[in-house]
Amino acid sequence: MMEKLLSNTQTGFGDIKESYERICADIKKAMAEAGRTDEVKLMAVTKTVTPERINCAVDLGIDLLGENRVQEFLDKRDSYKPAEVHFIGGLQTNKVKYIIDKVTMIHSVDSIKLAQEISRRAGQHGLVMDILAEINIGGEESKGGISPDSVREFCGQLLELPNIRLRGLMTIPPPGCSEEIFAQMQRIFEDIKAEPPQGSGESNFKFDTLSMGMSGDYAAAIRYGSTIIRIGSGLFGYRNYIT
Ligand SMILES: *Cc1c(COP(=O)(O)O)cnc(C)c1O
């Protein structure tokens, strides 16, 4: 035990490595349980995490980061090593311009107004932005996201915008919810994939991404078809909200 503590102190980042290895093993196990042979992407969620610790994750081989606060992202991004970044947090329309050319996907699209601004700003940069529609699968009032009943209609409206490409769905299930919630999310995802809304074409619809699963529930999420799990505290330890 003492030896372990010492080696953690020496490297400074032994805790991240240990967590990473545990998560990789869990992913493998959940994939096997579900009989899945495709891939699950591990995203490191970096809110409140210092650039040094983010770089440690990148050095371990994690090449996808999730940012959910615009200002913190802008302050930090030059201090960490190059990695792909997805924006995953609540996004105000007037902040889209700050991140539009700095991320490769926006997971948290839950209004047409926001999607319109993303498309407009992407157009100004000559980009097509990959987006996910955020679904409020638990129907929680405190959370953003489209109600499960309106997903198809919402996706159809997104497909009318010129500079976005709809890649799939994202959700934050209620903590401790039953697996039925994950199953329901998987059904919605598979339904839309199998029967794309009107207006879908090669340039605006590539429905291959289900962003579901965080530190407390990623194994269940993987069993129900998640393709990106978003892990913060499980990788970096509990967040220190004081800073
Ligand atoms: C913070 C956050 C996560 C990661 O949460 P953990 O429980 O720390 O893994 C995932 N997704 C979103 C949108 C978040 O804001």
The ligand as an SDF file (V2000), in Angstrom:
LIG
                    3D

 15 15  0  0  0  0  0  0  0  0999 V2000
  -19.7640   16.4470  -16.2440 C   0  0  0  0  0  0  0  0  0  0  0  0
  -20.3870   15.7710  -17.3890 C   0  0  0  0  0  0  0  0  0  0  0  0
  -20.0990   14.4300  -17.6840 C   0  0  0  0  0  0  0  0  0  0  0  0
  -19.1890   13.5720  -16.8440 C   0  0  0  0  0  0  0  0  0  0  0  0
  -19.7530   13.3130  -15.6130 O   0  0  0  0  0  0  0  0  0  0  0  0
  -19.0450   12.3000  -14.5770 P   0  0  0  0  0  0  0  0  0  0  0  0
  -20.1610   11.7830  -13.7670 O   0  0  0  0  0  0  0  0  0  0  0  0
  -18.0780   13.1080  -13.8180 O   0  0  0  0  0  0  0  0  0  0  0  0
  -18.3810   11.2580  -15.3850 O   0  0  0  0  0  0  0  0  0  0  0  0
  -20.6930   13.8630  -18.8090 C   0  0  0  0  0  0  0  0  0  0  0  0
  -21.5270   14.5650  -19.5910 N   0  0  0  0  0  0  0  0  0  0  0  0
  -21.8240   15.8610  -19.3410 C   0  0  0  0  0  0  0  0  0  0  0  0
  -22.7480   16.5810  -20.2650 C   0  0  0  0  0  0  0  0  0  0  0  0
  -21.2800   16.4950  -18.2380 C   0  0  0  0  0  0  0  0  0  0  0  0
  -21.5770   17.7780  -17.9900 O   0  0  0  0  0  0  0  0  0  0  0  0
  1  2  1  0
  2  3  1  0
  2 14  2  0
  3  4  1  0
  3 10  2  0
  4  5  1  0
  5  6  1  0
  6  7  2  0
  6  8  1  0
  6  9  1  0
 10 11  1  0
 11 12  2  0
 12 13  1  0
 12 14  1  0
 14 15  1  0
M  END
$$$$
